[in-house]
Amino acid sequence: MPSTRTTSTTTTQQQPFLRLRLDGSDGYFGDWQDDLIKNGYAVIKGAIPKERAAKYVDEMHEWLESFEMGYKRGDPSTVNIDSMPLISEKGMCMNYAVPHEDFVWQIRSEPGVIKAFEQVYGTEDLLVSFDAVNVTFPNRTDLPENKPWPHQDQDPEKAGFRVLQGLVNLLPNGDNDGGLMVCKGGHLLSEEYHKEMKKRGETRIPAWTPEWYGFPKEGLEWLKERGCEWVKVNANAGDLIVWDSRAPHYNVSPTGDQPRFATYTCYMPVADATQEDLIKKKDAFERRVGTTHWPNAKHTGWNEAKRNGEHHGPKRDRPRKEPVLNERAYKLTGIPYIQENAQAAA
């Protein structure tokens, strides 16, 4: 575990849960899980206390300022391509080892965040993704337009609920503050939808991975005809938003005065990963690179950031602040679950 310190914590054994199926047969829970089952998404209020969410916002500003490219919090004139690290028009930043910054790992380690995924999966043995952060400032004119890109992050050929995606919202996120758009109830129609589109001989939108599907106009009309409506998900600072990976979704940029700061936090059971997956994930952790939203390291990224083929900003292969992982967080890397014989064969 090079360059990473660990601290010990005591965890309390909880009662086992049943894993949700998200197929309409899960029953009634009387909490946010009912929204997830019915609508394909849910908001877990106060997953992180507001004071800690505010601390993470400060640390995100510090991270942006640490590049010494010109960005200064509170100064709108410094919100531009030349003054900040590489951030897409959709607010995504996944280079510079940011998935392994200490504040990002602290967010992943928040008990209220982890608990929600334990409830859905019915286990405490989880892996977490090494995913991106979202830094979206309002009304930017120096980036391409953030056009809607309705999609699902799951291979249409692999039916059923496979992974629960999530993001931790760090700033107030109302109607004009950008954020997540979800097609309500679309997850329950996923199998029927893809069978129908396949029957029609659809031409798919090109994708860099089978685990991404873009919805064409014809498909969006099909969903609309079946009563599925698009909802902008609002949330408070410290709220966790989760959604079924089959749910059609995309993000929108803020149009008011409030920026959007969030971190993507996705978890899945260790049992859903192979030993090869865990070894690949260990390598990603040690190299401090990202994994996209797939916690089993289906894809791994890189730290080098380029814009138009040229390096953008200072090179960083390690985080500005190396993560300090407690025992629970270290388990989320998957490393403790690697079997000795598998490691030896790698």
Residue, then its C-alpha position, 0 to 999 in steps of 0.5 A: m500500500p505505497s504512499t497510503r496511510t491507514t487508520s483503524t476503526t471499529t465497525t458494527q455488524q448490521q443485520p443482513f439485508l436482501r439484495l434488491r432486484l429492481d424489477g418491480s417485485d421488491g416489496y415496500f420499505g417505507d423509505w427512499q428505496d421505494d423511490l428507487i424501485k419505482n422510479g429508478y432513482a432516489v435521493i438519500k437526504g443528509a447522507i453527509p452532514k452539511e458541515r462536512a459537505a462544506k468542508y469538501v467544497d473548500e477542499m475542492h476549491e483548494w484542489l483547483e487553486s493548487f494547480e496555480m494556473g490562475y483560478k481563484r474562488g470567488d473570482p468569476s474572471t478566473v473561471n476559464i479554460d486557461s486558469m483551471p485543470l482539464i474539465s469537460e463541458k459536462g463538468m467531468c474531471m478524472n485526470y491528475a489522480v483526482p479519483h484518489e485525492d484524500f477528500v474524494w476518498q473521505i467522501r467515499s468513506e462516509p458511513g451514510v453513503i456506504k450504508a445506502f449501498e449496503q442496503v441495496y446490495g444486502t452486504e457489507d462486502l463492497l467495492v467502490s469505483f475510483d470515479a470522477v469529480n464534477v466541477t461545473f460553473p454556470n454560464r460558461t462560454d469558453l466550453p462547447e455547449n453541454k448538449p443532452w446525451p441521454h444514455q444508460d451505463q449498461d450493456p443492453e445485451k446484459a439484462g437486469f439490475r447490475v450496478l447502482q450508480g451514485l453521486v454525492n451532491l456538495l452544494p445546493n442543487g435546485d432547478n437552475d443549478g444543473g445536475l442529474m436528469v433521469c427518465k422516471g421509470g425507464h429502468l423497468l422498461s429496459e428489457e422490453y425497450h431493447k428487444e423492441m429496438k433490436k426488432r426494428g433493426e436500430t443503428r446504435i449511436p457509436a460508443w467506446t464501450p459496450e457498457w454504454y448505450g445512447f438513446p436515439k430520438e426514436g427510442l426517446e419517443w418510445l419511452k415517452e409513449r409509455g408514460c416515462e417523463w424526464v425529471k431534473v433531480n434536485a438535492n441539498a448539500g450532503d445528499l446522495i443521489v442513486w440510480d439504476s444503471r439501466a435508467p436513461h439519464y444525462n446531466v445539465s449545466p447550471t444556468g443560475d449563480q450556483p456552481r455544481f460540485a459533486t463526486y461520483t460514488c458507485y459501489m458493487p458487491v465484491a462477489d460480483a468481481t472476479q479475482e482478475d478484476l480485483i488484481k486489475k483494481k489493485d493496479a489502478f489503486e497503486r497507479r492512482v488512476g480512475t476506473t469509471h463508474w464500474p467498481n470492478a475496474k472494468h475500465t481503467g483510465w489515465n492521469e495525463a490530461k490533454r486538450n486538442g492533443e496538447h498537455h493541459g495543466p501541470k502533470r500529476d501522477r499522484p494526488r496532491k494529498e495522498p488518501v488516508l484510508n481507515e480499515r473500512a475504506y481500504k476494504l473498498t479498494g478490493i485489495p483485502y479480498i485478493q486471494e494469495n494464489a491469485q496474486a501469485a499467478a498474476 
